[in-house]
Structure formats: structure tokens, C-alpha cells
Amino acid sequence: MINKIDHESMNERTDVELWDLFREGDDAAFDFIYQKYFDRLYNYGRQFTSHTSIVEDAIQELFIELRRRSSFLSSTDKILPYLYNAFRRKIIRLRDKELKNQDFDINKSFEITVSVEDEIITNDLEQEDLQKLQVAIRELSPKYREIIYHFYYENLSYTEIQQVLGFDNVKSVRNLIYKALKSLRKEMTYTLLLTAFFFSFIRIEENNFTS
């Protein structure tokens, strides 16, 4: 278990430095990465399946493999997208393996629920509008729901989403986000859509400006 001094030391390091330490076999760096990202990986995994045992197995399998192959891992300047990309492949494989003999509806993946804790509430959405938004999100395809999850709820950049989903270029990410928002537009008024995703629209414009 990482101690307080090690935690403070690791917390001051950049992702590049932290990942390089881990690749060199530093146990404190490994423990810090595991503790820092476990909850986010768990929440991400729950978007793919409600079976918590599958999610936990996928996380454990991911970190066991990372530790075993640490010296052979590629470098990265963003740890979270790197982990998400590797974890995504594992959770899908384990889910499909475990549930292959059960009735499983792929369309139920990424059933995003907007809670009162979400930033979206700060945009002055009324309860009725919030319900409309939840219904509209459920009408999206899993592919669109996942892109909304990463961009809005996880605040990942175009480049980070590209890495997570394995797209060839950033343009593919940008196009998918616009298509997802366009699909939402069919189910919601423009005013409600703009209110719900106000900060996302700002980030879209910022990404367009810098990409």
C-alpha cells in the first residue's frame, strides 16, 4: 500500500514521469495509478455491463497484465486514455464471453443516467427537461452514447477520445460528436439541447480552433 509521503510525491509528477516510473518497475507508481484510476475504470466498466464481477475482473486482469509487461509498455503523456483503451478491450471481451449464453441487448450499453450531482444541473435544467434529456440520450445508439459519455461526462479531448476508441484520426471523433448531438436534436428543442450541453459546445469550438 502506498504511504502518504509516496502519494504526495507521486501526485506532484506529470503523467509522463509517473508512467515512466511505473514502466521502470516502481511499485509506488503502480499503486498510485491503481488507486487514482480504479473508480473511473469501474464507472466506465459499468457502462458496458451491470455485472459488477465482470467489471472487477476486467480491472484486475488489466493491472496484472500491465504490471507483468511494464517494461515493454509504450510511453504516454496521458494515462487515463491509455488505461481506458486497454480496459475497453478487456471489458468487452469478458462481457461477451460471460454473457454469450444469456440474453444480452447491446443497445443497453451506456445507459447514461443524469443525476442531481452532475454539472448539467448547474445549467438550470428543470426536472421535466432533465427527464426529456434522459429519454433522448436513451434513444441514441450505444456508439453515440459512448462518445457523449467521454466528451461531456469525462471531459476528454478529441485526441484523448481518439486514443480510447482507437480511431484513425481526430476528425472521426469530431464528426461522431456532431452526429450524436444532431441525433439528440431530433428528440429535444434546440434551447434545451444548448442549455444541457452549453459547456460542451464551448469545448467543441475550442477543439475546432486548436485542431
Secondary structure, 3 states (H helix, E strand, C coil): CCCHHHHHHHHCCCHHHHHHHHHCCCHHHHHHHHHHHHHHHHHHHHHHCCCHHHHHHHHHHHHHHHHHCHHHCCCCCCHHHHHHHHHHHHHHHHHHHHCCCCCCCHHHCCCCCCCCCCHHHHHCCCHHHHHHHHHHHHHCCHHHHHHHHHHHHCCCCHHHHHHHHCCCCHHHHHHHHHHHHHHHHHHCCHHHHHHHCHHHHHHHHHHHHHC
